[in-house]
């Protein structure tokens, strides 16, 4: 297949943002990125959208060394705030400015789609970046010890260590899907699901029935595996998958994404010789690796 028309990409987490860089390098204005907002939360009184900002900062080539925040940022506000109460979540000064801007516009009545468009423009980006919804959808994690955790408490404060018994996406049954997202999926020749944590990063997007239905109907949905061998490319996706009853491999991905994904792209050696499985290098050590994979995908029939 030669991807000449619009392409839609589902992104969440650092892995999703990394592959977005390759797509953006190749497609620019032909690219629409739908981003997970299940991680969004008020921290220190400002509204954070970690996955949206990871995509924006990554495409603007200013992301921090670990894929989040802004590189060479200062933490002056954080250090002063620490004098008032113990902080478990650090926000750099420049990153804080982004979140203050977002929070101010939310208070003035703008929705998250409008705000994200303004931020993308401010950072000089030429693709469309869309939050999965303008409404609140919160990823809630239930531990095997019986505790219920918000995402940032689980992921940052507890470093994703607790084992899980269940994950829910609070508000997904009522959240509305913007028309831009439906149009983007329908008008795209190809939809790609990023190498993101299926449970924590893509799960919230799929919890929105209208998006799931559109993906099921779309004839070409490709997935970049988040696993290499039995390990995660990044983060706790292996533990999460096992905890919720899936094997952290191609078989587990086929079960989780049943009826949604048409082609599975996995690391060399991780395939099962099925016609809908392709083996490629999916370890993105640099933007060049992402670009090379995009170009490979561009040759698929």
Secondary structure, DSSP 8 states (H G I E B T S, - for coil): ----S-EEEEE-HHHHHHHHHHHHHHHGGGEEEEE--TT-EEETTEEE-HHHHHHHHHHTT-B-TTSSSBTT---HHHHHHTTTS--SS---HHHHHHHHHHHHHHHTT--HHHHHHHHHHHTT--SEEEES-SS--EEEEEETTS-EEEHHIIIIISTT-S-EEEEEEETTTT----HHHHHHHHH-SEEEE-SS-IIIIIHHHHTSHHHHHHHHH-S-EEEE-SEETTEESSSSHHHHHHHTT--SSHHHHHHHTTTT-SEEEEETT---S-TTEEEE----SSHHHHHHHHHHHTT--
